[in-house]
Amino acid sequence: MPAAATPPTPVTGWGRTAPTAARLVRPRTYEEAVAAVLAGGARGSIARGLGRAYGDAAQNAGGAVLDMTGLDRIRTIDAEAGVVVCEAGVSLHRLMEVLLPLGWFVPVTPGTRYVTVGGAIGADIHGKNHHGSGAFSRHVRGLDLLTANGEVRRLKPTDDLFQATAGGMGLTGVILAAELHLHPVQTSLMSVDTERATDLDDLMARLSATDHRYRYSVAWIDLLARGARTGRAVLTRGDHAPLDALPKRAQGAPLSFRAPHLPLVPSHFPEGLLTRATVTAFNALWYRKAPKHRTGELQSIATFFHPLDGVPHWNRIYGRGGFVQYQFVVGHGQEEALRRVVRRIAHRGCPSFLAVLKRFGESDPGWLSFPRPGWTLALDIPAGLPGLGGFLDELDEEVAAAGGRVYLAKDARVRPEVLEGMYPRLPEFRSLRRELDPEEVFVSDLSRRLNL
C-alpha cells in the first residue's frame, strides 16, 4: 500500500524564500517509496530530508515531495572496521548519538548535523575537513537508488550513476540506503586552536601555510570591514582530542555526546534588526572578543561544528522575507578574484554576520559536486536587501570568469546561462537523466529553473 499523501502544502528551503505547494508523501519502506514514485503524477517527485537545502532543491511545485525521514533505520554497525549501513532518512545527529559511544564519528559534517544521509549524498556535502578528507560521497562505499522505472539499484562508487547521484540534487533517483566508512575518535571533544587574521591576505597566508597540520579548518570573516581591515577574520582549527588531553574528571566518560539547545527563535522575528549598522557592530565585537592566539582549547563537537544548531529555527532571524546563502569557489591562482569579490561585498555593505572562508582540497568524483581545489566563501544575506538580485548576478559573472562555481545546494537564484560554464560535466549529467528518466519522474523547482 502506498504511503498517504497530504493535500498541497507550502514547502520552502531553509532560506525561506519562494515557497511552492506540493503533496507531501512519507514512505517508511522501500515498497512505499516505489509506489510513491510510480504514482508521482505529471509533475513528478523529488526526495526531501530535513529541509536544510537553502534554496529550491527539495521543492516541487504542483507535484510530490517525498519526505524520506520515515526511512530512518540504522541497519548494521561494524564497530571493528568502522562501517555503518543505514537508511537515507537517518540524520547525522542520530549517527553521532549512536556511533560516538563506540568510538566513531561521521566522516564529513557540514555546519549542521540535522541533515539526512540521503541529503548529504545528494548535495555531496563538505565540511571543515575537505582539504584533507574530501566531500561526503568519497566515504560512501555503496548505496541503494530507486530509479524512475521503479527499480532499486545497488551502486558502487565506480559506477557512472553513483557519480551522477553524488551532488546530483536528487535528480537521478531516490537514495534509499547507504554504506558509510567512519572516522575513529578517542573522545567526543575537540582540541581547538584559534587566532585572528588582520586582513584577507593575512588570512589566506595562514591557511595556505598551516592548514595541513589540522584535520578541520574554517575562518569566520568580517565582510563589512573595509580599508586596511578588509577580510579580517577569526581562524578556528582543530582535531578530535586524544584521551590524554581530557581532564581527569572527563576521562571516565570520554565519548559522551550532549547537544544543548537555546530557546526557540520567535516565529515572527522583528523586521529590520539586521541592518548594516547592527551587523557592523556585531562583527566588530565578535572580532575583538576572539583571542589573538589560543591553542588546545577543549570544545564540544556541537560547539565546534554546529553552533547554530543550538538555536532552533535560527533561520527566522532574517524575518518573513528569509535570506539567501551565497557560496562560491574559485581555484588556486584566482586569489585576486576572491579579493575583488570580498571588496565588492564590503563596499556594497551587505549585512552578513554568518560568513566563512575555507580551503578546498582535491575535486570529488561527483559530476555535479561543488568542491574543487581552491577557496570557498559562503555568506548569508537578507533576501529583502534592495538590489540584491542584480548584485549577486554581478558576483556570478566574476566567479564564472575566474573558472569558479556556485553551490547548487545553497542556490536560490543563479541564472541558467551562467551555470553552464560552471559545471563542465553538466552535459553528461543531462544526457544520463534523459536516458534513465525520459518522462522526468524526478523533478524539482531547482531542476526546472536551471534546466538540469
Residue pairs with C-beta under 8 A, 6 or more apart in sequence:
1 32
1 35
2 25
2 27
2 32
2 35
2 36
2 39
3 25
3 26
3 27
3 28
3 32
3 33
3 35
3 36
3 70
4 25
4 26
5 23
5 24
5 25
5 36
5 64
6 23
6 24
6 25
7 23
8 21
8 22
8 23
8 62
9 21
9 22
9 23
9 24
10 19
10 20
10 21
11 19
11 20
11 21
11 22
11 24
11 48
11 58
11 59
11 60
11 65
12 18
12 19
12 20
12 51
12 59
12 322
13 51
13 53
13 54
13 55
13 56
13 57
13 58
13 59
13 412
14 51
14 52
14 53
14 54
14 315
15 54
15 55
15 315
15 322
15 323
15 324
15 325
15 383
15 412
16 315
16 316
16 318
16 320
16 321
16 322
16 323
17 55
17 321
17 322
17 323
17 324
17 383
17 412
18 55
18 56
18 59
18 412
18 445
19 59
20 56
20 59
20 60
20 61
20 62
20 445
21 61
21 62
22 59
22 60
22 61
22 62
22 63
22 64
22 65
23 63
23 64
23 65
24 64
24 65
24 67
25 36
25 45
25 64
25 65
25 66
25 67
26 66
26 67
26 69
26 70
27 33
27 35
27 36
27 66
27 68
27 70
27 71
28 70
28 71
29 71
30 71
30 144
30 146
30 152
30 176
32 70
33 66
33 68
33 71
33 146
33 174
33 176
34 146
34 150
34 152
36 45
36 64
36 66
37 45
37 66
37 146
37 148
37 150
37 174
37 441
37 442
38 150
39 64
40 63
40 64
40 441
41 63
41 64
42 63
43 60
43 61
43 62
43 63
43 64
43 443
44 60
44 63
44 64
44 440
44 441
44 442
44 443
45 60
45 63
45 64
45 65
45 66
45 174
45 441
45 442
45 443
46 57
46 58
46 59
46 60
46 63
46 64
46 65
46 66
46 170
46 171
46 442
46 443
46 444
47 58
47 65
47 66
47 68
47 88
47 118
47 122
47 170
47 174
47 175
48 58
48 65
48 66
48 67
48 68
48 119
49 58
49 68
49 69
49 88
49 89
49 91
49 115
49 116
49 118
49 119
50 69
50 91
50 114
50 115
50 116
50 119
51 58
52 112
52 114
52 115
52 119
53 119
53 123
53 409
53 410
54 324
54 325
54 409
54 410
54 411
54 412
55 409
55 410
55 411
55 412
55 413
55 446
56 412
56 444
56 445
56 446
56 449
57 123
57 169
57 170
57 408
57 409
57 411
57 444
57 445
57 446
58 65
58 119
58 170
58 444
59 65
59 444
59 445
59 446
60 443
60 444
60 445
61 445
61 448
63 443
66 174
68 88
68 89
68 116
68 118
68 174
68 175
69 89
69 91
69 116
70 89
71 87
71 88
71 89
71 176
71 177
72 87
72 89
72 90
72 91
72 94
73 86
73 87
73 90
74 84
74 85
74 86
74 87
74 90
74 94
74 95
74 98
75 85
75 86
75 87
75 177
76 84
76 85
77 83
77 84
77 85
77 98
77 99
77 102
78 84
79 102
79 103
79 104
82 104
82 181
82 182
82 183
82 184
83 141
83 179
83 180
83 181
83 182
84 95
84 99
84 104
84 179
84 180
84 182
85 177
85 178
85 179
85 180
86 95
86 117
86 177
86 178
86 180
87 117
87 176
87 177
88 116
88 117
88 118
88 121
88 174
88 175
88 176
88 177
88 178
89 116
89 117
89 118
90 116
90 117
91 113
91 114
91 115
91 116
91 117
92 106
92 109
92 113
92 114
92 115
92 116
92 117
92 120
93 113
93 114
93 259
93 309
95 106
95 117
96 105
96 106
96 113
96 257
96 301
97 257
99 105
99 106
99 182
100 185
100 188
100 255
100 256
100 257
100 301
101 255
101 256
101 257
102 255
103 184
103 185
103 186
103 255
104 182
104 183
104 184
104 185
105 182
105 183
105 184
105 185
105 240
105 301
106 180
106 182
106 183
107 133
107 136
107 138
107 139
107 180
107 181
107 182
107 183
108 120
108 125
108 126
108 127
108 129
108 130
108 133
108 134
108 135
108 136
108 138
108 139
109 125
109 127
109 305
109 306
110 120
110 125
110 126
110 127
111 127
111 305
111 306
111 308
111 356
112 306
112 308
112 309
113 259
113 302
113 305
113 306
113 309
114 309
115 125
117 175
117 178
117 180
118 174
118 175
118 176
118 178
119 125
120 136
121 136
121 137
121 140
121 143
121 165
121 166
121 175
121 178
122 165
122 167
122 168
122 169
122 170
122 175
123 167
123 169
123 408
123 409
124 135
124 136
124 137
124 166
124 167
124 364
124 366
124 368
124 369
124 370
124 371
125 135
125 136
125 409
126 134
126 135
126 136
126 360
126 370
126 371
127 133
127 216
127 305
128 216
128 217
128 218
128 305
128 358
129 215
129 216
129 217
130 358
130 359
130 360
130 361
130 371
131 211
131 212
131 217
131 358
131 359
131 360
131 361
132 212
132 215
132 361
133 139
133 183
133 215
133 361
134 361
134 362
134 364
134 371
135 166
135 167
135 364
135 366
135 369
135 370
135 371
136 166
137 157
137 162
137 166
137 167
137 364
137 365
137 366
137 369
138 364
138 365
139 180
139 181
139 182
140 157
140 166
140 178
140 179
140 180
140 181
141 156
141 157
141 179
141 180
141 181
142 154
142 155
142 156
142 157
142 178
142 179
143 154
143 155
143 162
143 165
143 175
143 176
143 177
143 178
143 179
144 152
144 153
144 154
144 155
144 175
144 176
144 177
144 178
145 152
145 153
145 155
145 161
145 165
145 172
145 173
145 174
145 175
145 176
146 152
146 153
146 173
146 174
146 175
146 176
147 153
147 172
147 173
147 436
147 437
148 173
148 436
148 437
148 439
148 441
148 442
152 176
153 161
153 173
155 161
155 162
155 165
156 162
157 163
157 365
160 432
161 172
161 432
161 436
163 365
163 366
163 367
164 172
164 366
164 367
164 368
164 428
164 429
164 432
164 433
165 172
165 173
165 175
165 366
166 364
166 365
166 366
166 367
166 369
167 364
167 366
167 367
167 368
167 369
167 370
167 408
168 366
168 367
168 368
168 429
169 368
169 408
169 409
169 444
169 446
169 447
169 452
170 442
170 444
171 433
171 437
171 442
171 443
171 444
171 447
171 452
172 432
172 433
172 436
172 437
172 442
173 436
173 437
173 442
174 442
183 240
185 240
185 255
186 240
186 241
186 242
186 243
186 254
186 255
187 240
187 241
187 242
187 243
187 245
187 246
187 254
187 255
188 254
188 255
188 256
188 257
188 300
188 301
189 240
189 241
189 245
189 246
189 250
189 254
189 298
189 299
189 300
189 301
190 216
190 238
190 239
190 240
190 241
190 298
190 299
190 300
190 301
190 303
190 304
190 305
191 238
191 239
191 240
191 241
191 242
191 245
191 296
191 297
191 298
192 236
192 237
192 238
192 296
192 297
192 298
192 299
192 304
193 214
193 236
193 237
193 238
193 294
193 295
193 296
193 297
194 234
194 235
194 236
194 237
194 290
194 291
194 293
194 294
194 297
195 206
195 234
195 235
195 291
195 292
195 293
195 294
196 232
196 233
196 234
196 235
196 287
196 290
196 291
196 292
196 293
197 203
197 206
197 219
197 231
197 232
197 233
197 234
197 235
198 228
198 229
198 232
199 228
199 229
199 230
199 231
199 232
200 221
200 230
200 231
200 232
200 233
200 338
200 339
200 342
201 231
201 339
203 219
203 221
203 231
203 232
203 233
203 235
203 357
204 335
204 338
204 375
206 235
207 217
207 219
207 235
207 357
207 359
208 359
210 237
211 217
211 237
211 359
213 237
214 237
214 238
214 239
215 238
215 239
215 240
216 237
216 238
216 239
216 304
216 305
217 235
217 236
217 237
217 358
217 359
218 235
218 236
218 237
218 356
218 357
218 358
219 233
219 234
219 235
219 236
219 356
219 357
219 358
220 233
220 234
220 236
220 286
220 355
220 356
221 231
221 232
221 233
221 342
221 355
221 356
221 357
221 377
222 229
222 231
222 232
222 233
222 283
222 284
222 286
222 287
222 355
223 231
223 283
223 342
223 345
223 346
223 350
223 352
223 355
223 379
224 276
224 279
224 280
224 283
224 346
224 349
224 350
224 351
224 352
225 231
225 232
225 283
225 284
225 287
225 346
226 346
226 347
230 342
230 343
230 346
231 339
231 342
231 346
232 287
233 287
233 357
234 286
234 287
234 290
236 304
238 299
238 304
241 298
243 251
243 254
245 296
245 298
246 254
246 298
257 301
258 300
258 302
259 300
259 301
259 302
259 306
259 309
259 310
260 302
260 310
261 310
261 311
261 312
262 310
262 311
262 312
264 312
264 313
265 311
265 312
265 313
265 314
265 315
265 316
265 317
266 316
267 313
267 316
268 316
268 320
269 316
269 317
269 318
269 319
270 319
271 319
271 320
271 321
272 319
273 317
273 319
274 317
274 318
274 319
274 351
274 353
274 382
275 351
276 349
276 351
278 351
279 351
279 352
279 353
280 351
282 353
283 353
286 353
302 309
302 310
308 314
308 354
315 322
315 323
318 380
318 382
318 383
319 382
319 384
321 382
321 383
321 384
322 383
323 380
323 381
323 382
323 383
324 380
324 381
324 383
324 388
324 392
324 412
324 413
325 378
325 379
325 380
325 381
325 410
326 378
326 379
326 381
326 392
326 395
326 406
326 410
327 370
327 376
327 377
327 378
327 379
327 406
327 407
327 410
328 341
328 376
328 377
328 395
328 399
328 404
328 405
328 406
328 407
329 360
329 370
329 371
329 372
329 374
329 375
329 376
329 404
329 405
329 407
330 337
330 338
330 374
330 375
330 399
330 402
330 403
330 404
331 372
331 373
331 374
331 375
331 402
331 403
331 404
332 373
332 374
332 375
334 374
334 375
334 402
334 403
334 404
335 375
337 398
337 399
337 401
337 402
337 404
338 375
338 377
340 398
341 377
341 395
341 398
341 399
342 377
344 394
344 395
344 398
345 352
345 379
345 395
348 391
350 379
350 381
350 385
350 388
350 391
351 381
351 382
351 385
352 379
352 380
352 381
353 380
354 379
354 380
355 377
355 378
355 379
355 380
356 377
356 378
356 379
357 375
357 376
357 377
358 375
358 376
359 374
359 375
359 376
360 371
360 372
360 373
360 374
360 375
360 376
361 371
361 373
362 373
363 369
363 371
363 372
363 373
364 371
367 423
367 425
367 426
367 428
367 429
368 408
368 423
368 425
368 426
368 429
370 405
370 407
370 408
370 409
372 405
374 404
378 407
378 410
381 388
382 388
389 413
392 413
393 415
393 418
396 406
396 414
396 415
396 418
397 418
399 405
399 406
399 422
400 418
400 421
400 422
404 422
405 419
405 422
405 423
406 414
406 419
406 422
408 446
408 450
411 446
414 450
416 449
416 450
416 451
419 426
419 450
420 426
423 429
426 452
429 452
430 451
430 452
433 452
446 452
